[in-house]
Amino acid sequence: MKPKDNKHLKGFLSAILCIVLFILTCLFVGLLMIRTGNVARVVRDTNIANIIEDTEISYYMLYQLNGLPFNDSELDLHDVEVFLRSDAVSNEIGNVAGGYARALTRGDLNYYLTTEEIVEIVQNLEPEVNDLFDHQMTEADNVRFARIIDDIMGFNGLTVEAILDDVGIGNAIPFLVISPYLLLLTGLLCFAIMFAFYCLNKKRIANVYLLSGIPIILTGLIYLTAGLVLRYFPEMLPDSLYRFTRFTGGVVSLVITYGIVVSVVGLLFIMIFAILKQNNIKKRRV
């Protein structure tokens, strides 16, 4: 094969790999965002009171909480929201989500959060619960509060299978999405493509950073743009999505954060390319 034809073939392969890397990077970032470890952050950045106000669950929840015998205060939705969005409580909520995710990955569709587990969580959150009720909780108070939480949420009926049925999907797709193996496979494929860039550009290492950086920075900009549109320009969306945006504050914040981080990573790759390219030009002149 002629050197010119070989160059064109490398250019064509590089362009195809760039497109594939862009798709895989978008998937990889999306999979990173839905890790259960991000649940706590989503809770902290979500306007919970705005979501549940004027709903039956809000009235029933306040009725039950204010009816507790050790509660001498009058709680409102703001008090509940401050409690739920605190670091300790949101982290425990993230742990609960992680428990459901682990149950799904091992195929335990009958898993649900038991009252005993709720009691343990309440005990872990003793300082926050004491502040909520302005009362030093006893062991009996913790059990009573845990039972109220279980009654409000109905965890005994909130199994993994029931959640999937409510969403209207089977367990195959959630299993693949939550499974760490899909995330690992996607990440390995991204690195494999970057290694392919290296193999195709051994004599021009700077191009490896350019070819890798372009898909990464495009992925970051897409997520960042999507997050900014959802936050600042929701009226541009269809009516169904526009109504949905009032409930997605935490998710939007997460999308924006990941968009910024990935864009910075892509920008670093481009900057490395520019530095190496400039050094190569100086070497040629010398």
Secondary structure, DSSP 8 states (H G I E B T S, - for coil): --HHHHHHHHHHHHHHHHHHHHHHHHHHHHHHHTSGGGHHHHHHTS-HHHHHTTSHHHHHHHHHHHT-TT--S---HHHHHHHHHSHHHHHHHHHHHHHHHHHHHTT-TT----HHHHHHHHHHTHHHHHHHHTS---HHHHHHHHHHHHHHHTGGG--HHHHHHHHT--SHHHHHHH-HHHHHHHHHHHHHHHHHHHHHTTT-HHHHHHHHHHHHHHHHHHHHHHHHHHHH-GGGS-HHHHHHGGG-HHHHHHHHHHHHHHHHHHHHHHHHHHHHHHHHHHHHH-
